[in-house]
């Protein structure tokens, strides 16, 4: 077998291509990516303008032969936040390094190194996916906490930021009527009051509700809602025929929309999005939900902001000859370098600078239902 440089198979460009091809069938789809689409920011500080989406404001009358009076701009506020930096590496140890060297020198067959090669490519896939997971975790924290992000890594680094959602946009269910109390709670009335409160300030009703599977279960098991859904299906609640009735999930949502509709435009327009995906904040962490239990997010239609990403130190220093880099489209940079001193081997790492903006935070609502 002729000698060759087997390490040419592990360039960041090839490994990133592998991620993109493998990602087609295996990549997770994230709700937050649609609500906060990706965008590039050249700076390390992120600035955006936030303000309520105003109801239409009429053009004011004026007199002939006079200068036009200045029109007041709707209240907007500039927000600036520092973008956090993320970086983690995976080391290819000396034993794995030796296996690849044996193949390079023609001492063993190609198949001998297949497990090591697969491990390296899987490591890269995991690193890039980890960047996407972190982005989704931050986006869902914004929605699930009422405008706050807190990221704590396994190595002690902590990043926290408060987007300062106004207290008037946050709601708490009335005492004694927590949604978990399915006999006494009235989620439809709560939603009606909260959505109207937002409509009265913004000019339109929230069109979407994000909630966890557990929180959706409170709605599904609520006695009033269940009886109403059964009635809508043509079945009288409490009769023997209802014992084994399975109400389709869309019938719950359909009934709630009909109960919320009061003739006002948008009052009955409400989509329920049950988001139950999970992740781990770091290797030693337990599973966490992207969107927490016992709270809901009330959102307008359309996008809410952007997921901004910026250049990392590696992407700006690409071509220096000390390491190789390749950028994934959403700002995750894959890097590789070989160790010239013991322990021999090479490292693969990923870096990312990213933060979501939340221009429409004032149009959104958040509620604790338990």
Rosetta blueprint (number, residue, H / E / L):
1 X L
2 X L
3 X L
4 X L
5 X L
6 X H
7 X H
8 X H
9 X H
10 X H
11 X L
12 X H
13 X H
14 X H
15 X H
16 X H
17 X H
18 X H
19 X H
20 X H
21 X H
22 X H
23 X H
24 X H
25 X H
26 X H
27 X L
28 X L
29 X L
30 X L
31 X H
32 X H
33 X H
34 X H
35 X H
36 X E
37 X E
38 X E
39 X E
40 X E
41 X L
42 X L
43 X L
44 X L
45 X E
46 X E
47 X E
48 X E
49 X E
50 X E
51 X E
52 X L
53 X L
54 X L
55 X L
56 X L
57 X L
58 X L
59 X L
60 X L
61 X L
62 X L
63 X L
64 X L
65 X L
66 X L
67 X L
68 X L
69 X L
70 X L
71 X L
72 X L
73 X L
74 X L
75 X L
76 X E
77 X E
78 X E
79 X E
80 X E
81 X E
82 X E
83 X L
84 X E
85 X E
86 X E
87 X E
88 X E
89 X E
90 X E
91 X E
92 X E
93 X L
94 X H
95 X H
96 X H
97 X H
98 X H
99 X H
100 X H
101 X H
102 X H
103 X H
104 X H
105 X L
106 X L
107 X L
108 X L
109 X L
110 X H
111 X H
112 X H
113 X H
114 X H
115 X H
116 X H
117 X H
118 X H
119 X H
120 X H
121 X H
122 X H
123 X H
124 X H
125 X H
126 X H
127 X H
128 X H
129 X H
130 X H
131 X H
132 X H
133 X H
134 X H
135 X H
136 X H
137 X H
138 X H
139 X H
140 X H
141 X H
142 X H
143 X H
144 X H
145 X L
146 X L
147 X L
148 X E
149 X E
150 X E
151 X E
152 X E
153 X L
154 X L
155 X L
156 X L
157 X L
158 X E
159 X E
160 X E
161 X E
162 X E
163 X L
164 X L
165 X L
166 X L
167 X H
168 X H
169 X H
170 X E
171 X E
172 X E
173 X L
174 X L
175 X L
176 X L
177 X L
178 X L
179 X L
180 X L
181 X L
182 X L
183 X L
184 X L
185 X L
186 X L
187 X H
188 X H
189 X H
190 X H
191 X H
192 X H
193 X H
194 X H
195 X H
196 X H
197 X H
198 X H
199 X H
200 X H
201 X H
202 X H
203 X L
204 X L
205 X L
206 X L
207 X L
208 X E
209 X E
210 X E
211 X E
212 X L
213 X H
214 X H
215 X H
216 X H
217 X H
218 X H
219 X H
220 X H
221 X H
222 X L
223 X H
224 X H
225 X H
226 X H
227 X H
228 X H
229 X H
230 X H
231 X H
232 X H
233 X L
234 X L
235 X L
236 X L
237 X L
238 X L
239 X L
240 X H
241 X H
242 X H
243 X L
244 X L
245 X L
246 X L
247 X L
248 X L
249 X H
250 X H
251 X H
252 X H
253 X H
254 X H
255 X H
256 X H
257 X H
258 X H
259 X H
260 X H
261 X L
262 X L
263 X L
264 X L
265 X L
266 X L
267 X L
268 X L
269 X L
270 X L
271 X E
272 X E
273 X E
274 X E
275 X L
276 X L
277 X L
278 X E
279 X E
280 X E
281 X L
282 X L
283 X L
284 X L
285 X L
286 X L
287 X E
288 X E
289 X E
290 X L
291 X L
292 X L
293 X L
294 X L
295 X E
296 X E
297 X E
298 X E
299 X E
300 X L
301 X L
302 X L
303 X L
304 X L
305 X E
306 X E
307 X E
308 X E
309 X E
310 X E
311 X L
312 X L
313 X H
314 X H
315 X H
316 X H
317 X L
318 X L
319 X L
320 X L
321 X L
322 X L
323 X L
324 X E
325 X E
326 X E
327 X E
328 X L
329 X L
330 X L
331 X L
332 X L
333 X E
334 X E
335 X E
336 X E
337 X E
338 X E
339 X E
340 X L
341 X L
342 X L
343 X L
344 X L
345 X E
346 X E
347 X E
348 X E
349 X E
350 X E
351 X E
352 X E
353 X E
354 X E
355 X E
356 X E
357 X L
358 X L
359 X L
360 X L
361 X H
362 X H
363 X H
364 X L
365 X E
366 X E
367 X E
368 X E
369 X L
370 X L
